Amino acid sequence: MTSAMKIDLGHIALNVAESGPAGGAPVVFAHALGTNLHLWDDVVPHLPEGLRLIRYDLRGHGQSDAPDGPYSMGALVKDAERLLDHLGVKDAVFVGISIGGLIAQGLAVKRLDQIRALVLSNTAAKIGTRSVWDKRIAEIRDKGLEAMVAPTLERWFAPKFRQSDAARRWGQSITDTPLEGYLGCAAAIAGTDFYTPSSGLRLSCLGIAGGYDGSTPPDLVRETLGVIPGSKFELMRRSGHLPPVDAPEDYARLIGDFLKEIGHVAT
């Protein structure tokens, strides 16, 4: 059974969904830009039993507060840090996709007591360049988020999947995202380069890439995993930027196998 709540952390209130036993080994999920915690809905049922599964909406997304931007990556990392402190979470596996993967890296560097392992999905230590993000931000301010839907779906999904109802729903999620929240998080991505801090990480790490990912192509994901010693890399050849949407069962299997390998769940 899943319980949803909005948690006031003092500096911001975040929308959180929890499922599984309170005493289970914790797994925390951070979603992609322009999505929300429901990105994981079709993954959660296929994960091993007995886990404490924590999903949350990033600031400026879903039902979380959307303060005026721009945001910094430090603020997004602090949101996650304070949320886990509030929930009493230690030694979690943090699953971050896209911008969520940047947050995962930043939190692991800052709070190893909270994080014992990472799943870095369709992400990188640096995503794009500041000039590319500045151009996108300017275009959104000029034309609105609606202008982002078609090009974003091209980067997110394989050609055939773009015509599916699921792809259309996640296209709608872009326009449902508060404008300042989307732009604020875009600014945070633009200003982030974690290659140096992430190279100092020494923890179990699974990287997942999609063969049709136009936002964080497989070589970029692999490059990031290359700076974290001992990382494991998996390529989902038929998936795009959001495998929790286009291949949730296969995605859950990869995560579940990783959790078993590192002893986070009983085999």
N, C-alpha and C positions, 0 to 999 in steps of 0.2 A: 504494500500500500504506500502511496506517495503522499507526503504532506507538503503543502506549499505555504510560505509565509514571507512577509516583508520584514527584514531585520534592520533596525536602526543601529548603525555603527557609530553614531555621533556626527561624523563628517558627511555621511551619506547613508541612505537606506537602499538595500539591495533585495531584490526578489530571489528567493531561494526555494528549491524543491529538494526534499530528502526522501529516500526510500531505503528499505533494508533495515536490519537491526541496528540500534544505536551503538551497540558494542562491537559491531563488525569492523573489519579492516576498512579504513576510509579510502574512497576514490573520489576525486574532485574533478569536475568537468568545466572547462571554460570555452565558450563558443566563438564563432567567427564574426567578423565585422558584418553588420547588417542582418544578423540572425538573432536567436535568443535561445534560452535554455531548452526549448522544445526541439532543438536540433538533435538532441540525444534520445528522443522518445522511442525511436525504433531500435536503438542499440541496447538500452537498459534491460529489456526483457530477456535478452540473449546472453547476458553476462552471468558468471558463476553466482550461485546463491550465497547468502551469508555476508555480503559486502554492505558497507554503509556508503550509499551512493549520493553524492552532493552535487547538485547542478545549480548554477546561478546566472542571472542576467547581468552582464557587464553594465557599468554605469552608462547611462544614455541609451540603453537598449531594453526591450521588453517592458517589464513592469518596475524596473529599478528607476531610481531618481535620474533625471537628466539635467544636471547643472550646466550652466553656460560653459562653453569651451574657450579655447582649445584645452585638451587634457594632455598630461604628460604620461609616459609609460610608468614613471615612478608612482603616480597617483593610482593607476590601474593595479600595479603590484601591491600598493598599500591597501587597496580595497580588498584584494584576495587575502592578504596577510591578516587584516583585522577581522575578516569574516571567519577565517579558520581559528583565530584566537577566540572569537566569540563562541564558536561551536565546540571549542576544546579539542581541536583536531591536531594530532601529531602523527608523524610517520605516514603521511598519505602518499598515494600515487596520484600525481596530477596529470590529467589528460587535457592538453591544450591544442586546439586546432586554429590555424591561421594566427590572428592576433592573440588568441588564447594560448598559443604556443610561445609567443613572446612573453606573455605574463608568466607562464610556467617557468621559463628560463630565469626571468628576473627574480621570481620568488625563491627558486632553488638556490640562487646565488646568495640571497639575503637571509633565508631562513631554512637551513638544512634540518633544523629540528622539526619543521612542519612537513618537509618533503623527503621521502626516501627513494623515490623513483619517478621518472618522467615518461610520458608518452607524448612525443612531439609530432603532431599530425599536420601534414600539409602546411608547413610553416618553415621558418628559417631564423637565423640569428639577425638577419637584416632583410626586410621585405621591400623591394623596390628602392627608388631613390627619392630624395626630398623633392627634386624638381617634378618628378612624375606625380607624387602625391599633392604637391602644391597646385599643379595643373588640374588635377581631379577635383580638389576642393573648390577651386575657382569656378570650374564648370558646374558643380553642384549648386553653388551659390547663385549662379546665373540661370540655370535651367531647372533646378530641383532634382530630387532623388529619382524621379521618374526617368530621367535621362540616363541613369546608371543601370537600369534593369537589364536591358538587352545586352550591353557589353559585359556586364557582370555575369549573366547566365552563360555567355560564351566562354568566359574564363572558368566558371564553376563546373560545368557539366559536359560530358561527351555529346556530340551532335544529336544522336537519337534520343538521349535522355532529356534534352532541352524541351522536347515536345510533350513531356509527361505532366500529369497533374501535380506531382510532387515538385517538379522544377518550377512550375507556375506559382505554387504556394510559396516557395522560398523567394521567388521574384517579388511577390507581394510583401514578404517580410522586409525587404529593403525599403519600400515606400512606407511601411508601417513604423519603421524606426524613427524616433524623434530626430529632426534635422540636426540639432546641435549635438546630439549624442553621436550620430554617424560622423559628422565633421570633427568632433572632438577626438574620437578614437582614431580617425584617419590621421589627424595631426600627431597623435602619439606614435603611430606606426612610422610616420615620416621622420621622426626624430630619434629612432631607436636603431642602435647597432650593438648587438650583444656578442659579437665574435670574440672579443677579448675576455669579458667576464665568463661567458659560457665555456671557454677553453679551460677554465679552472675547475669546472665541475667534475666530481668523481662520484658518480652514482649510476645505478642501472638506468638505461634509457632505451626506449624503443622509438624509432622513427618510422612514420608511415607516409608514403607518397602515392599520388594517383597518376596513372599514365596519361590521362587527359587533363591534368591540372594546368590551367593557363595562368594561375596566380602565383603559385609556388611550384614550379616544375620539379620533377624528380631529382635532377642534378643539383638543384639549389638545396633541396631537403637533405640530400646525401652529403653535400658540402658542409652543412651545419652539423650533421651527425659526426662528421669526420673530426671535429674539434673536441668532441667529448669522448675520451678513451673508453673502449669497450662497448660502445653503442651498437645496437642491432637495427638493421634497416630492412623494411618490407615495402615492396612495390605492389600496389593494387592496379594492375595494368588497365583494367576496363573502367576504373573510377576516375572522377575528376577531383575538384578541390574539396568536395563535401562527401566523402564516402559514408558518413553516417546517414546520408539521404539516399545515395544511389546504390549502396551495398551494405546495409546495416548489419546483416547477419555475419558476413565475412569479416567486417570491421570488428564486430564484437568478439569473434573467434580469435583474431590476432591479439586483441587486448587481453582476453581471458587466458590465452596461452602464456602471454608475457607475465600476467599476475601469478600464474602457477609456477613459472620458471623462477621467479624471484622469491617465492614463498609467501606471497601476499594473500594467497587463498589456498585452501587445501586441495591437493591433487586427487 
